[in-house]
Amino acid sequence: MALEGTIKDFNLPDIFQLISLQQKSGVLVLKGTEEVITVYFHKGMIVSADSSKARLEDRLGFILVKSGKLRQEKLNECLQEQKETLKRLGSILLKHKLISREEMKEVLISVISQKVYPVFRWEEGEYHFSQEEDIDYDNDSFAPIKTDNFLMEAAQIMDEWPLIKRKLTGFDQVFKQKIDEEQLSKITASSSDDTGALPTGTDGTIPASIIELTQEEKKIYDLIDGKRTTRDLVEELYDLSEFEIFRTIYDLLERNLVVPVEGEKPIVPAAPPKKKRLYLVLKSAVYALLLTVVFYVIFLTESGITGFLGISTEDAYVSSINRGASYNRLEKLSYAVKLFYLNHNRLPENLDELLRAGLIGKKDKVDPWGRIYAYVRHGDRFSLIGYNKDGIMDYDLVITVDQPLF
C-alpha cells in the first residue's frame, strides 16, 4: 500500500486512523516547511519516530542526562560502544543496568510523543506512507503505542491549541510565580474535587488557604521561576508532552497563579519612504472612519446588551472561548466512552474508569473552570453534562448518545 499527498488534501488524523484500522506496518514520512518527521508503524501501532533535526537516540540520551537518570560520562561511554557495535543505545543502557526497563519505556514514549504531536499543528506539508512486511524496532525496550489513544490526544491538541496560543506565543516566553512565599507554602498537590471552580479574591488571586494543584500542575509550577523559558520547561519535563506543558501554563495563567515576565524590547518598524507617507496617512484616515462605524454598530448590537447585563464584552468573549474548549473536551470524553465500550463490551462505571484504562488524562474530565463533568448512564446509552462559568448546567454543553453504540 502506497499512500501519499498533501496534508490539506488528506488530514493527518485520517492518515493515522487508516494505517491503524488496516493494521499496516510501514514508514510514514511527513515533510513540513522546516522539518521532516518519520513515524514507524508495526501492525497499526506506533513503535518509533525520528526527526530531521534530532535522531531519536540523540534525544533519548539528552533527556536521560537532563533528568538526572544518567551521567554524561556514562552516556559518552555507551555512545562509543554503540559506534563500535552498531547496537541500539537502549539495549546498551539496559545491558549495563544504567536504567530500568520501565524507565526506558517511559522515556521512549515521551520522546516519540514530543516528536509526533507537534505535527498535528502543521497547516501544510506532504506525506508518504510505504508499506513494509515488518518493522524492526527495539521491542525489548519499548511497548508499541496504540494509535487510537494517540489520536485522542492529537484531537485535543488541534481543538485547544488555537485558544492556548493566544497567550503562549512561543518557546522563548518566560513566566514567573505570582503568589507570595506564604501562599506558596500552603499549595497542596492534590486532585480537583467535585465542588466546582476555586473562588478568587477581589484582586483576582486565589486565597492561599484553598489553592490546590494537581501533581502535574505542581511539577510545572515549581519550575516556573522567572528565568526558565517554555523551551526549558519542555526539555526538563521529559515525562510530559509539549502540549500538556503549554496547556498547564495556560491554566495557571487563567487562575492568576503565574504571569509573563515582561522586558523584551518591542520591534519598532522602520519609517516608510517619504513618497508613501501621504498615501499611508489617507489610508489610515479611511480605516479610522470605517472602524468608527463598526464600533458604533457593535456598541448598539452587542456591547449595549452585555453592558446592561453587567458583563463586559471581553468577559463574554473569554466565556465563549471557554465554552468552545469545554465542548471539545466533552467530545473527547464521548469518544473515550465509545472506545471503552468497544474494548470491554460495556459502558464505564465513571470517568475515573476511563482514566485507569488510559483513554483520558486527569485534566480531560475537568472543564476550563475547574469543574468535573457529569457522566450519566441510561442502560447502554449515556450523557455527558457540562456547566457554564457560573456552575449551572449548560444545555449547549450536553452530549447524549441515545442510540445503541454498536
Beta strands, then each sheet from edge to edge (+ up, - down):
strand 1: 2-6
strand 2: 26-31
strand 3: 36-42
strand 4: 45-51
strand 5: 126-131
strand 6: 175-177
strand 7: 188-189
strand 8: 212-213
strand 9: 258-260
strand 10: 374-378
strand 11: 381-387
strand 12: 393-401
sheet 1: 1+ 5- 2+ 3- 4+
sheet 2: 6+ 9-
sheet 3: 7+ 8+
sheet 4: 10+ 11- 12+
end
